[in-house]
Amino acid sequence: MKVGIYLNSQHRERDDPSRRLAEKLEQARMIRALGFDSIRAGEHQFVSGFHCFPRLPLCSCGSRG
């Protein structure tokens, strides 16, 4: 059996995006180090008061290690 995990990129619009991105990348490194088989990313377009990092660039950054 393979096990993956969902990494949510949603954060409050008042949060510092560079800090939130650094946290997501650290979470991706930890997920990989713990041996999960995959990381899934999603995106919500219309949630008032929140922002999401675009999936493709987020996944691309996370895959570089």
FILO-249427 format. One record per residue (C-alpha): z, y, x. Coordinates in nm, 2 decimals. Each point is the difference from the previous one (the first is absolute). Layout:
BEGIN
<rec><zz>Z</zz><yy>Y</yy><xx>X</xx></rec>
...
//
This chain:
BEGIN
<rec><zz>0.00</zz><yy>0.00</yy><xx>0.00</xx></rec>
<rec><zz>-0.08</zz><yy>0.35</yy><xx>0.12</xx></rec>
<rec><zz>0.22</zz><yy>0.29</yy><xx>-0.08</xx></rec>
<rec><zz>-0.10</zz><yy>0.37</yy><xx>0.00</xx></rec>
<rec><zz>0.18</zz><yy>0.32</yy><xx>-0.08</xx></rec>
<rec><zz>-0.10</zz><yy>0.32</yy><xx>-0.19</xx></rec>
<rec><zz>0.05</zz><yy>0.32</yy><xx>0.19</xx></rec>
<rec><zz>0.03</zz><yy>0.30</yy><xx>-0.23</xx></rec>
<rec><zz>-0.13</zz><yy>0.33</yy><xx>0.14</xx></rec>
<rec><zz>0.12</zz><yy>0.22</yy><xx>-0.28</xx></rec>
<rec><zz>0.24</zz><yy>0.28</yy><xx>0.09</xx></rec>
<rec><zz>0.13</zz><yy>0.32</yy><xx>-0.16</xx></rec>
<rec><zz>-0.23</zz><yy>0.30</yy><xx>0.05</xx></rec>
<rec><zz>0.28</zz><yy>0.20</yy><xx>0.16</xx></rec>
<rec><zz>0.06</zz><yy>-0.27</yy><xx>0.27</xx></rec>
<rec><zz>-0.14</zz><yy>0.05</yy><xx>0.35</xx></rec>
<rec><zz>-0.32</zz><yy>-0.20</yy><xx>0.01</xx></rec>
<rec><zz>0.00</zz><yy>-0.06</yy><xx>0.37</xx></rec>
<rec><zz>0.36</zz><yy>-0.14</yy><xx>-0.03</xx></rec>
<rec><zz>-0.10</zz><yy>-0.23</yy><xx>-0.29</xx></rec>
<rec><zz>-0.31</zz><yy>-0.12</yy><xx>0.19</xx></rec>
<rec><zz>0.21</zz><yy>-0.08</yy><xx>0.30</xx></rec>
<rec><zz>0.23</zz><yy>-0.20</yy><xx>-0.22</xx></rec>
<rec><zz>-0.29</zz><yy>-0.20</yy><xx>-0.16</xx></rec>
<rec><zz>-0.14</zz><yy>-0.08</yy><xx>0.34</xx></rec>
<rec><zz>0.34</zz><yy>-0.12</yy><xx>0.12</xx></rec>
<rec><zz>0.04</zz><yy>-0.21</yy><xx>-0.31</xx></rec>
<rec><zz>-0.35</zz><yy>-0.16</yy><xx>0.07</xx></rec>
<rec><zz>0.11</zz><yy>-0.08</yy><xx>0.35</xx></rec>
<rec><zz>0.32</zz><yy>-0.16</yy><xx>-0.12</xx></rec>
<rec><zz>-0.19</zz><yy>-0.20</yy><xx>-0.27</xx></rec>
<rec><zz>-0.23</zz><yy>-0.13</yy><xx>0.27</xx></rec>
<rec><zz>0.29</zz><yy>-0.08</yy><xx>0.23</xx></rec>
<rec><zz>0.17</zz><yy>-0.20</yy><xx>-0.28</xx></rec>
<rec><zz>-0.30</zz><yy>-0.22</yy><xx>-0.03</xx></rec>
<rec><zz>-0.14</zz><yy>0.09</yy><xx>-0.35</xx></rec>
<rec><zz>-0.36</zz><yy>-0.11</yy><xx>-0.05</xx></rec>
<rec><zz>-0.13</zz><yy>0.32</yy><xx>-0.15</xx></rec>
<rec><zz>0.09</zz><yy>0.35</yy><xx>-0.10</xx></rec>
<rec><zz>-0.14</zz><yy>0.14</yy><xx>-0.32</xx></rec>
<rec><zz>-0.03</zz><yy>0.37</yy><xx>-0.07</xx></rec>
<rec><zz>-0.04</zz><yy>0.18</yy><xx>-0.33</xx></rec>
<rec><zz>-0.06</zz><yy>0.35</yy><xx>-0.12</xx></rec>
<rec><zz>0.09</zz><yy>0.20</yy><xx>-0.31</xx></rec>
<rec><zz>-0.23</zz><yy>0.30</yy><xx>-0.07</xx></rec>
<rec><zz>0.17</zz><yy>0.17</yy><xx>-0.29</xx></rec>
<rec><zz>0.38</zz><yy>0.00</yy><xx>0.04</xx></rec>
<rec><zz>0.14</zz><yy>0.34</yy><xx>-0.04</xx></rec>
<rec><zz>0.23</zz><yy>0.11</yy><xx>0.28</xx></rec>
<rec><zz>-0.11</zz><yy>-0.27</yy><xx>0.24</xx></rec>
<rec><zz>-0.27</zz><yy>-0.05</yy><xx>0.27</xx></rec>
<rec><zz>-0.15</zz><yy>-0.32</yy><xx>0.14</xx></rec>
<rec><zz>-0.17</zz><yy>-0.05</yy><xx>0.34</xx></rec>
<rec><zz>-0.36</zz><yy>-0.12</yy><xx>-0.05</xx></rec>
<rec><zz>-0.02</zz><yy>-0.38</yy><xx>0.04</xx></rec>
<rec><zz>-0.28</zz><yy>-0.04</yy><xx>0.25</xx></rec>
<rec><zz>0.13</zz><yy>0.24</yy><xx>0.26</xx></rec>
<rec><zz>0.36</zz><yy>-0.13</yy><xx>-0.05</xx></rec>
<rec><zz>-0.11</zz><yy>-0.36</yy><xx>0.05</xx></rec>
<rec><zz>-0.21</zz><yy>0.10</yy><xx>0.30</xx></rec>
<rec><zz>0.29</zz><yy>0.17</yy><xx>0.17</xx></rec>
<rec><zz>0.23</zz><yy>-0.30</yy><xx>-0.08</xx></rec>
<rec><zz>-0.25</zz><yy>-0.25</yy><xx>0.14</xx></rec>
<rec><zz>0.00</zz><yy>0.16</yy><xx>0.34</xx></rec>
<rec><zz>0.35</zz><yy>-0.11</yy><xx>0.08</xx></rec>
//
